[in-house]
Amino acid sequence: MPSPVKFRDFRKYMGKHGWALSHVTGSHHVFVKPGCRSFPVPVHHGEVKYGYYREAQKINEGR
């Protein structure tokens, strides 16, 4: 199983693809982008599970 991704790196990656952090509810950080559904990501101990990073890649690459 791949290692978790640091949240600061995940946020930077999302920003490069036009996403902005809208709000935080509990541990869920919600990213938004015009024309797309919101993308909630749970963050624990400053890390995001690799599966969420992979899903973000699929969305950003149009798969």
Helices and strands as residue ranges (DSSP letters): E 5-6, H 7-16, E 20-25, E 28-32, E 39-42, E 47-48, H 50-60
